Amino acid sequence: MKRKSLAIILSIVLIAFFVCSILFIAHEADHDCCGEDCPICEEITVLEKAIEELGTGVIAVIITCAMIFGFVDKLFLNNNNQEKNKSLVSLKIEILI
């Protein structure tokens, strides 16, 4: 359950970042540029690069997280010793029930 809530929170944060970045870029597109060292132009450039990098990097992060969670899940969370120690008689009883 913790993983689902963490994934939901991370998704909400990423969506909020994309939406806020796009809204800022759209709002400041027609700003009064003060020249070469314009802080708004620099911020727009940084946001555009971040959106571009996150857009391509999100897939790699999702795949990596899924692999890590799957590995941890196999090692620690699904350690079913009962399945390994079942005898033929107990398996036959399960079939009959």
Phi, psi and omega in degrees: 000326179295323181293322179294316181292323176295319178295321179294316180296316179297320178297317180296319179296316179296317179296318179296321178297313180297315182295313181295321179296315181295319178295320178296315180298317180293321182291322184263012181296326181252037181283164176279100183288133182259018174117208188291324182258040181289121182293329179291318177297321178295319179294319177297319179297317179296316180294320178297319178294319180296318178297319180295315181291319179292326179298322179270333183274343182297321181297317179295320179294318180297316179296317179297315179297319179297320179293318180294314179297322177296319179294314179295321179298316179294320184286314192249322189272326181256045180273079183270096178284337179296322180296322184285332187260017181279140178267171179296325181293316180293325176293322178294322179294321177297322179295319183287336181277000000 
